[in-house]
Amino acid sequence: MKTTLNIDETVMAQLRREAARQKRTMSELVEVALRMLFRPTNKRGRMPDLPTFRSGGMLVDVSRRDALYQAMEGR
């Protein structure tokens, strides 16, 4: 379909350059841009809850550096 649009000079200049760079027509680029604008957006649903588990408690008091190193080194 043929139509007339009023487009800002700077936007038109960018469109011309990009069309030449891609070796496509300006109409093709405008159509692609409009299709992208009107395509349905992916609506993100609620994210699932993260899994939880019971670890059985701490094996070492991490505030005590020596106890932490002992647990890590198996001393």
Secondary structure as UniProt FT lines:
FT   HELIX           9..22
FT   HELIX           26..38
FT   TURN            62..63
FT   HELIX           65..73
//
